[in-house]
Amino acid sequence: MTGVQIGSPNEFNCRLCDIGLTNDNWYPSLKRTKNCICKSCANKRQKDNVAKNPLKYCTTAAAYRADIKNQVFSAYGNKCDCCGEDNLDYLAVDHIHNDGGRHRKSLGISAGSAFYKWIVDNDFPSFLRLLCHNCNSSLGHLNYCPHKSSDNKVIVKCAIAPTIGSKICRECNVELTKRNAYPHHLKSGKNICKSCWAIIEHYRVKKIKEIVMGNYGGKCVSCGETHLEFLTIDHINNDGATHRKEVGWGVRFYRWLIKNNFPQGDFQALCYNCNSYKEYKVTRKIIG
């Protein structure tokens, strides 16, 4: 084991600069293997290696990543299984049963080339497919894609509203139990099942998102995509992760934009395809 162990069994120091390692300054992949080197030192070491031998650490590595990715994409048809998008820069491997996080965690793999290699080594499993980032995000977050189905979910109101304190959902009239209702809703007497609550939340967030996107043009500034399900707010200066840690993610971020009168100059509407392309191909300049 590399590094110097300190304090409790889970505490380590960077073997190069001796700083205490935490979740914030230790890459998860290095943490899993107990490779005790902080992010700063790991990044510096990588830059030094690239400077010493750019052919080995850039060209060869990029060619390997591109080759194994091409093998995977070719095996799954080189196009989105939902809409047919064939721009490889917009495609990603999707778990059909929406269990990708659990699956990769069980393998001890995050994503990228390591996962592509696992796919090749396991003869391209049938529970995987290719989706563009737009379809993938819509299906993952909303359980539907506007390319294949419309958002026609309807909240069914009860014919007779139940009395306060009853164990009946006020929307669909189903009997409430600990399994189909949230404990804090049962405790507070909100009388609504999980399914109806999810639908109400869906429409509430959708309305807020419509307001936000409308104030940023209502379409992707790069490709012109207008489906609300595919749009997201991009930080033009690439400081989104830092900013969202301060103001919150998702609907909290949308509320912050509304509260601050939709700041211009620092934000823009992008679809998930163009946002991903900007992040990996333009900002990080990742090849393959």
N, C-alpha and C positions, 0 to 999 in steps of 0.2 A: 504494500500500500504506500502511495506517495503522500507527501505532506506531513505536517506535524499535528498530531492529535492534541486537542486541549479541552479542558473542562469535561463536559458530559460526552458520551460516546458519539453524539451527533455533531460535535463541534470540531472544525478543522481550520487550519491556517493555509493560505496560499503558499506553495513551496518556493515561489520566486520572490514575492514581496512581503510575505508573512502577515498579510491582512486577514482578519477573521472572515471565513466564508459564510455567506447567507444565501437565501433563495434569490435575493436581488442581484448578487454579484457572482453567482456560480451557475454556469450553464447546466441545465438539467441532464444533458447527455454526459457531461463530465462528472456530475454529482452521482449518477447511477453507477459509474465505474470507480468512484472514489478517486478520481484524478484531481488532485487538489491544486487547482490553478484558477485564479479569479478571471472574470471576463476580460478585464483590462490587460492582464498579462497574456492571456490566451490570444487576444486580438493582436497584441504587439508581436508575439512570437510568430503568428501567422504572417503578418506583414513582413517581418524579417526574413522568414523562409521564402516568401514570394520574391522579395528583393534579391535574395541570393541565387535562386533558381526559378525564374518565372516560367520557364518552359515546363518544368516538372509540376509546379504547384498551381499553375493557371491553365495552360493548354491541355495537359494530360487529364487533369481533374475535370475540366469542363467537358472534354470529349467523352469521358467516362459517363458523366451525368447525362449528357445529351443522348448517348447511345442507349443507355438502359431505359431512359424515359421514352425514347422512340420505340423500343421493343414493346413496352407496356401499351403505349398509345396505339400502336399498329395492331396489337392483339385485340384491342377493344374497339377497333373500327375507325380510329382517327377523327371521330366527330361526337358531338353531344348526343346522348341517347334520347334526349327530350326534344330539342329544337333543331338538331342537325348542324349546329355551328361547327365549322371545320378549321377555324383558326386555332392552331395548337397552343398559342400563347394564352388563349382564354379557357383551356380545358383543364380538368382535374379529375382524379380518380375518386369515385363516390361509392360508398357502401349502400347498396340497394335497400337494406333494412334499417338504415339510419342509425347504425351502431358503430360508426367508425372510431369514435373516441375510445370506447371500451375495447374494441378490437386491437387498436394500435397500442393501447396501454398494456394489454395482456401480452403483447409481443415485445414490449420494452422498446418500441420504436415510435418516434414522433411523427415524421413525415419525410418527404423528399426522397433522395436516392436510396436510403436504407429501406424504405417501404417499397419502392419500385423493385429493388433487388429481391425482397421477400416475395413479391408477386411473381417475378420471373422464376425463382427457385421453387415456387409452389404451383407452377403450370397455369397461371392466370385464372384464379378462382372465378366461378360463375356468379358469386354474390357481389362482384364488383362491376362497375361500368364507368364510362366517361360522361361527365356533365360539364357544361360551361359553368363559370362562376355565377352567372345570373340564375340559371335554373337550379343549381346546387343550393344557393343561398335561399331562394324562395321555397324550395321543397324542405330544406332543413329547418327554416324558421317558421314557415306558415303551413307546411304540410300540403301545399298545392303549388302548381306553376301555372301562370296565366296562358302559357303556350298550349296546355292540354286541358285546362278546366277553368271555369270562371269562379270568382269568389261569390258563391251564392248561398253562403251559410245564413240561416235565418234563426233569429231568437224567437222561440215559440212562447207566447205569454199564456199564463194559466187562465182558464175561463173564470174561475173564482179565486181571488187572491187568498192565500192561506193567512190565518191569523198570526200575529207576532208570537214567536216562541214555539211555533209548531215545527216539526222536523220534516217539512215538505219544501222542496225547491220552489222558489217564487216564480221561476221562469218555465220549468218543464213539468212541475208537479210530481217529480219523482221523490220517493222517500229518501231522506238523507241519512247516511251512515258515516262512520269514521273512514270508510274506504272511499266513498264518492264525494266527500266534502272536506274542506280544509278545517282542521281543529279550531283555528282562531275565528273562522266564520261561524262555526257551531256555537262557540263560546259567546260571540258578540251578537248572535241572533240575526245574522245577515240572510240566513235561509237561502242558500244558493249552492248548487252542486259544482264540482270542479269543471265539468264540461261547459256549463252555461257561463261560468265565470271566465273561462278561457275565451269564449266567443265575445263576451262583453269587452274584455281587455283587448282583444284583437281589433275590434272596431274603434275603441278609444284611442289606441296607439296609432291606428291607421289614419284617423282624423288629424291627430297632431302631426303625423308625418306629412300628410297632404298640405297642411299649412306651411310647414318648413320648406318642403320641396317647391311649393308654389312661389315662395319668396326667393328661391335660388334658380328660377327659370323653368322648373317643372320637367327638365330633361337633362340627360347626360351632356355636359359641355363638350365631350370628345366625339361621341358617336351619334348623339341625338336620341338615344333610347328614352321612351316616355313611360313605360310600365312602372308604376309606383313601387311594385314589389322588387324591382331590380335596382332601384336608386339608393344611394347612400351619400352622406355628406363627407367630402374629402377635405383634409387640412392641406392647403396648397403648399405650405412650408414644411410638410412632412413631420410635424410635431404632434400628430394626433394622439399617440399613446400617452405622452406626457400631459397633454391638455385634458384628456378624458379622465385621467387619474384625479385631476383637480375638480372637475365639474360633474363627472359621472358618465356612464355609458348608456346607450340606447335611448329610451324615452327621456331620461334625465338630461342627456345632452341636447335633445330637441327642445326641451323646456328652457334650457339655458340660452339657446339661440333665440327663442321667442322672447324671453325676459330681457335680452340684450338687443332687441330690435333687429335681429338678423344681420350681424356684422358682415360687411362686405370687404373684399380684398384678401381675406385669409381663408375663406371657405368657398367651395364649389360643389355642385352636384355631379357625381360620376356614377355610372352603373358599376356593378361588381366586377364585370369583365375589365373595363378600362381602369378601375381602381387597382385591381390586382396587377394589371400590366404595368401601370405606373410604379407600383411598389417594387416589383421583382425585376422588371426589365429596365426601367429608367433610373429609379432611385438606387436600388442595390446593384444593378447591372449584373444580375445573375444570368448565366448562360445555361440553357438546358433545363 
